[in-house]
Amino acid sequence: MRKWIVTGLCALFFSPLLTVQAFAQELLVGGQAVGIQISTDGVIVAGFCPVETEDGAVNPAEDAGLKAGDLICGADGQSVSDAAGLIAALEEAGDQVELEVRRGSQTLSLPVQTAVGEEGRPMLGILLRDGLSGIGTLTFCDPDSGVFGALGHSINDSETGLAVPLREGSVTEAQIVSVHPGTAGTPGELDGISDLSRVLGSVERNTDVGIFGHISAALGSRPARIGELAAGPASILSTVEGRETGEFQVEINRVYRDADGTHAMFSVTDPALLSRTGGIVQGMSGSPILQNGCLVGAVTHVFINDASRGYAVSIQDMLRAAGIAMDKAA
């Protein structure tokens, strides 16, 4: 990347800890594409639009200091969890509403003068978002507890890059219908279809190293013990066509450890994957990484200017974030 730029591959505040105390001696390794739907704990300001009034176009929210990416979590002292709740609060508020807004680590109280639009209803002049959906890859499933992990990174708001506060979520079956290969400066993408009628489980945590929850039935392509990332040959499991999970060769170039955990830089060496996708593309985040038959990590980010290179997160960091106690004998 000349100056290397990396991007997450899917496209919070933590929800309560999972209560799992231990995991099976072997985890089921994923690689399947899954549909991911989450509802936010509050309403995200996705953008602004003018309110057409009798006196002309105005934008009350922008004038009051709201910014794209703000999370509206209250109105006039009442909690707001979704767009319908905010709209109902506006109907009761009248000429002015006091909004409770989260902006990064700050909580703000902003009074906003509402404007009466052409429909005769009080409006703020904002575009609302209270849910997100996409395609990602399952990393692991614990057959004993039903806990799963996916993505290898958090689900973030596109405007701010911040992790999205999670209210509830689900994972569903999905299939890949086409691939847009990655090129220098542009990350590629898997085009997938989520089957919303086939819900696999619930999303309960959105963390820096992945999303986690419980799945209704043990799901995975094979069992594997837990290992540690190390420089050298490895493979990733991912679905790049239909519902078929394939195994592709990579090379772990460097492993480094810091306060945030253990990470690795890798290169795709598999000719078939390079020909099909150009390397790592959006939708492959969470693809499990295997070395010497052990599950050692997951794909998390790609170099925008070189799709054949990417970053990985260790499986130990994902398990800790899932609330699963490590069995040091494993």
PLY file of the C-alpha trace (Angstrom):
ply
format ascii 1.0
element vertex 330
property float x
property float y
property float z
element edge 328
property int vertex1
property int vertex2
end_header
0.00 0.00 0.00
2.86 2.28 -0.43
1.44 3.54 2.83
-0.42 0.34 3.59
-4.12 0.82 4.24
-6.21 -1.96 5.67
-9.93 -2.42 5.76
-12.29 -4.68 7.65
-13.99 -7.30 5.55
-17.66 -7.36 6.51
-19.41 -4.43 5.81
-19.81 -1.58 20.06
-20.42 -1.34 22.99
-20.35 -4.82 24.51
-23.52 -6.68 25.30
-23.66 -8.86 28.43
-20.99 -11.51 28.81
-21.72 -15.02 27.67
-21.78 -17.42 30.56
-19.86 -20.31 29.00
-17.14 -21.61 31.32
-15.23 -24.06 29.11
-15.13 -25.34 25.57
-14.81 -28.77 23.98
-11.36 -30.25 23.45
-12.01 -29.77 19.75
-13.93 -26.92 18.13
-15.83 -27.25 14.88
-14.05 -25.19 12.23
-16.25 -22.91 10.12
-15.64 -21.45 6.69
-19.32 -21.22 5.73
-20.76 -17.93 4.51
-23.48 -16.67 6.83
-25.91 -13.79 6.66
-25.65 -11.35 9.57
-28.44 -9.03 10.71
-28.18 -6.79 13.75
-30.41 -4.18 15.36
-28.69 -1.26 17.02
-29.23 -0.20 20.62
-30.46 3.24 19.62
-30.80 5.07 16.30
-27.79 6.02 14.18
-27.78 9.38 12.38
-26.96 8.14 8.87
-27.12 11.59 7.27
-29.19 14.74 6.89
-32.00 15.83 4.60
-33.77 19.20 4.49
-37.29 19.56 5.87
-39.51 21.47 3.47
-41.65 23.89 5.49
-43.91 26.81 4.62
-40.93 29.12 5.22
-38.50 27.10 3.11
-36.04 24.25 3.67
-34.50 23.87 7.15
-32.46 21.26 8.95
-33.13 21.38 12.71
-30.86 18.45 13.67
-27.82 19.76 11.84
-28.41 23.27 13.21
-28.55 21.84 16.74
-25.14 20.22 16.33
-25.93 16.59 15.54
-23.35 14.82 13.37
-23.46 11.83 11.06
-22.66 8.71 13.07
-24.21 10.02 16.31
-26.30 7.49 18.21
-29.65 8.79 19.50
-30.51 6.72 22.56
-33.08 8.92 24.31
-35.67 11.64 23.78
-37.14 13.83 26.53
-35.87 11.48 29.21
-37.26 8.32 27.60
-35.00 5.65 26.11
-35.09 5.18 22.34
-34.12 1.81 20.89
-35.23 2.11 17.27
-36.47 4.49 14.59
-40.13 3.85 15.41
-39.50 4.84 19.03
-37.84 8.10 17.99
-40.67 8.98 15.61
-43.22 8.33 18.37
-41.23 10.54 20.76
-41.25 13.37 18.20
-45.01 13.14 17.88
-45.32 13.73 21.64
-42.59 16.37 21.90
-44.13 19.20 19.94
-41.91 22.19 19.10
-38.73 20.99 20.87
-37.20 17.67 21.87
-34.22 16.99 24.14
-32.11 14.25 22.57
-29.65 12.05 24.45
-26.81 11.39 22.02
-23.76 9.15 22.22
-20.78 10.39 20.23
-17.80 8.11 20.71
-17.18 7.98 24.46
-19.27 11.12 25.09
-22.93 11.35 26.07
-24.51 14.65 25.04
-27.84 16.31 25.68
-28.93 18.34 22.67
-32.13 20.41 22.48
-33.54 20.39 18.95
-36.31 22.58 17.58
-38.55 20.39 15.45
-39.83 21.54 12.07
-43.28 20.83 10.66
-42.91 19.26 7.24
-45.28 19.10 4.32
-47.04 16.13 5.92
-47.84 18.21 8.99
-45.65 16.14 11.30
-42.70 17.29 13.46
-39.40 16.36 11.83
-35.67 16.68 12.55
-34.18 16.44 9.07
-32.14 13.28 9.61
-31.80 9.92 7.88
-32.16 7.14 10.44
-30.56 3.71 10.63
-31.40 1.19 13.33
-30.13 -2.01 11.73
-27.33 -3.41 9.57
-26.98 -6.55 7.48
-24.28 -8.23 5.45
-22.37 -11.40 4.63
-19.50 -12.78 6.69
-17.78 -16.06 7.46
-18.25 -18.39 10.41
-14.97 -19.04 12.26
-15.84 -21.69 14.83
-18.60 -23.40 16.76
-18.22 -25.05 20.15
-20.24 -28.29 19.91
-20.72 -28.52 23.68
-22.12 -25.04 24.35
-23.33 -23.88 20.94
-21.18 -20.74 21.15
-20.00 -19.49 17.76
-17.60 -16.83 16.55
-17.46 -15.05 13.19
-15.97 -12.08 11.28
-12.73 -11.58 13.26
-13.54 -7.87 13.69
-16.43 -5.73 14.88
-19.40 -4.54 12.87
-18.81 -0.81 12.53
-20.82 2.21 11.51
-19.81 3.25 8.01
-19.82 6.96 8.89
-17.67 6.93 12.03
-15.88 3.59 11.88
-16.98 2.94 15.48
-18.35 -0.39 16.65
-22.14 -0.40 16.54
-24.00 -0.78 19.86
-25.82 -4.09 19.63
-29.44 -4.58 20.75
-30.02 -7.95 19.11
-28.94 -9.87 16.06
-29.07 -13.13 14.16
-27.06 -15.24 11.75
-28.75 -17.05 8.88
-27.85 -19.43 6.10
-26.39 -17.74 3.03
-24.91 -18.50 -0.34
-22.41 -16.67 -2.54
-23.74 -15.76 -5.97
-20.82 -13.80 -7.46
-17.39 -12.35 -6.74
-15.94 -8.92 -7.44
-12.16 -9.48 -7.33
-9.98 -7.07 -5.40
-7.70 -4.68 -7.28
-5.07 -2.16 -6.17
-6.87 0.55 -4.20
-10.26 -1.18 -4.26
-11.21 -4.08 -1.99
-13.13 -6.86 -3.70
-16.41 -8.25 -2.46
-18.44 -11.44 -2.25
-22.04 -10.97 -3.33
-24.24 -13.16 -1.21
-27.89 -13.86 -0.48
-29.07 -14.38 3.08
-31.90 -16.84 3.66
-33.85 -15.00 6.37
-36.18 -17.96 6.77
-33.32 -20.16 8.00
-32.02 -18.54 11.18
-29.02 -20.37 12.62
-28.57 -18.51 15.89
-28.38 -15.24 17.81
-25.68 -12.57 17.86
-24.99 -11.49 21.45
-21.65 -9.67 21.34
-19.99 -7.29 18.89
-16.30 -6.96 19.78
-13.04 -5.82 18.23
-12.16 -9.43 17.33
-15.49 -10.70 16.08
-19.15 -11.25 16.73
-20.27 -14.02 19.08
-23.44 -15.72 20.19
-25.20 -19.05 20.32
-26.13 -21.26 17.40
-29.08 -23.64 17.39
-27.20 -26.65 15.96
-23.52 -27.56 15.81
-22.21 -26.11 12.56
-18.76 -26.55 11.09
-16.76 -28.25 8.37
-14.43 -30.32 10.59
-13.22 -30.66 14.20
-9.83 -29.22 15.18
-7.81 -28.58 18.31
-6.61 -25.10 19.21
-3.10 -24.00 18.18
-1.05 -20.82 18.05
-0.27 -18.64 15.06
3.27 -19.15 13.76
5.21 -18.04 10.69
5.02 -20.56 7.87
2.53 -22.34 5.60
-1.14 -22.36 6.57
-4.57 -22.59 4.97
-7.87 -20.74 5.21
-11.37 -22.14 4.85
-13.81 -19.93 3.00
-16.86 -20.01 0.75
-16.39 -18.11 -2.50
-19.04 -19.85 -4.61
-22.49 -21.12 -3.70
-22.50 -22.94 -0.37
-19.31 -24.95 -0.91
-16.48 -24.31 1.54
-12.99 -24.56 0.04
-9.52 -24.75 1.56
-6.89 -22.36 0.20
-3.17 -22.06 0.89
-1.61 -19.00 2.53
1.72 -18.09 4.12
1.90 -16.53 7.57
4.63 -13.92 7.08
4.81 -12.38 10.52
3.29 -12.86 13.96
3.32 -10.02 16.48
1.98 -9.60 19.97
0.99 -6.36 21.70
-1.42 -5.09 24.32
-4.35 -5.71 21.96
-3.51 -9.40 21.53
-1.83 -11.60 18.95
-2.07 -10.77 15.25
-0.45 -11.97 12.05
0.25 -10.75 8.54
-0.23 -13.29 5.76
-0.09 -13.67 1.98
-2.38 -15.72 -0.23
-0.34 -18.26 -2.22
-3.16 -20.42 -3.59
-3.38 -19.99 -7.41
-7.08 -20.94 -7.50
-8.08 -18.31 -4.93
-5.89 -15.64 -6.54
-7.51 -16.38 -9.88
-11.03 -16.39 -8.47
-10.98 -13.40 -6.08
-7.57 -11.73 -6.41
-6.91 -12.76 -2.79
-8.92 -11.63 0.23
-12.19 -9.78 -0.39
-15.02 -8.42 1.72
-17.20 -11.23 3.01
-14.22 -13.50 3.76
-13.64 -11.95 7.17
-13.83 -14.66 9.80
-12.41 -17.34 7.51
-10.67 -19.77 9.89
-6.91 -20.29 9.59
-5.44 -23.77 10.05
-1.84 -24.77 10.72
-0.67 -28.34 11.29
-4.29 -29.43 11.59
-5.03 -26.91 14.38
-7.35 -23.89 14.39
-5.05 -20.91 15.03
-6.91 -17.77 13.96
-9.20 -16.00 11.52
-8.92 -13.57 8.62
-9.80 -10.07 9.78
-8.57 -7.31 7.40
-7.18 -6.93 3.88
-4.58 -4.54 2.46
-6.57 -2.26 0.17
-3.67 -1.83 -2.27
-2.78 -5.53 -2.34
-5.67 -7.99 -2.07
-3.23 -10.91 -1.85
-2.20 -9.77 1.64
-4.17 -9.59 4.84
-4.23 -9.61 8.62
-5.34 -12.32 11.02
-6.46 -12.40 14.64
-5.56 -15.30 16.94
-8.19 -17.85 17.93
-7.20 -17.38 21.59
-8.21 -13.70 21.41
-11.52 -14.63 19.80
-12.26 -17.23 22.49
-11.49 -14.78 25.27
-13.81 -12.19 23.70
-16.51 -14.84 23.45
-16.35 -15.36 27.19
-14.99 -18.88 26.88
-12.40 -19.82 29.49
-9.24 -21.26 27.94
-8.39 -24.86 28.82
-4.62 -24.57 29.11
-4.25 -28.30 28.66
-5.88 -28.19 25.25
0 1
1 2
2 3
3 4
4 5
5 6
6 7
7 8
8 9
9 10
11 12
12 13
13 14
14 15
15 16
16 17
17 18
18 19
19 20
20 21
21 22
22 23
23 24
24 25
25 26
26 27
27 28
28 29
29 30
30 31
31 32
32 33
33 34
34 35
35 36
36 37
37 38
38 39
39 40
40 41
41 42
42 43
43 44
44 45
45 46
46 47
47 48
48 49
49 50
50 51
51 52
52 53
53 54
54 55
55 56
56 57
57 58
58 59
59 60
60 61
61 62
62 63
63 64
64 65
65 66
66 67
67 68
68 69
69 70
70 71
71 72
72 73
73 74
74 75
75 76
76 77
77 78
78 79
79 80
80 81
81 82
82 83
83 84
84 85
85 86
86 87
87 88
88 89
89 90
90 91
91 92
92 93
93 94
94 95
95 96
96 97
97 98
98 99
99 100
100 101
101 102
102 103
103 104
104 105
105 106
106 107
107 108
108 109
109 110
110 111
111 112
112 113
113 114
114 115
115 116
116 117
117 118
118 119
119 120
120 121
121 122
122 123
123 124
124 125
125 126
126 127
127 128
128 129
129 130
130 131
131 132
132 133
133 134
134 135
135 136
136 137
137 138
138 139
139 140
140 141
141 142
142 143
143 144
144 145
145 146
146 147
147 148
148 149
149 150
150 151
151 152
152 153
153 154
154 155
155 156
156 157
157 158
158 159
159 160
160 161
161 162
162 163
163 164
164 165
165 166
166 167
167 168
168 169
169 170
170 171
171 172
172 173
173 174
174 175
175 176
176 177
177 178
178 179
179 180
180 181
181 182
182 183
183 184
184 185
185 186
186 187
187 188
188 189
189 190
190 191
191 192
192 193
193 194
194 195
195 196
196 197
197 198
198 199
199 200
200 201
201 202
202 203
203 204
204 205
205 206
206 207
207 208
208 209
209 210
210 211
211 212
212 213
213 214
214 215
215 216
216 217
217 218
218 219
219 220
220 221
221 222
222 223
223 224
224 225
225 226
226 227
227 228
228 229
229 230
230 231
231 232
232 233
233 234
234 235
235 236
236 237
237 238
238 239
239 240
240 241
241 242
242 243
243 244
244 245
245 246
246 247
247 248
248 249
249 250
250 251
251 252
252 253
253 254
254 255
255 256
256 257
257 258
258 259
259 260
260 261
261 262
262 263
263 264
264 265
265 266
266 267
267 268
268 269
269 270
270 271
271 272
272 273
273 274
274 275
275 276
276 277
277 278
278 279
279 280
280 281
281 282
282 283
283 284
284 285
285 286
286 287
287 288
288 289
289 290
290 291
291 292
292 293
293 294
294 295
295 296
296 297
297 298
298 299
299 300
300 301
301 302
302 303
303 304
304 305
305 306
306 307
307 308
308 309
309 310
310 311
311 312
312 313
313 314
314 315
315 316
316 317
317 318
318 319
319 320
320 321
321 322
322 323
323 324
324 325
325 326
326 327
327 328
328 329
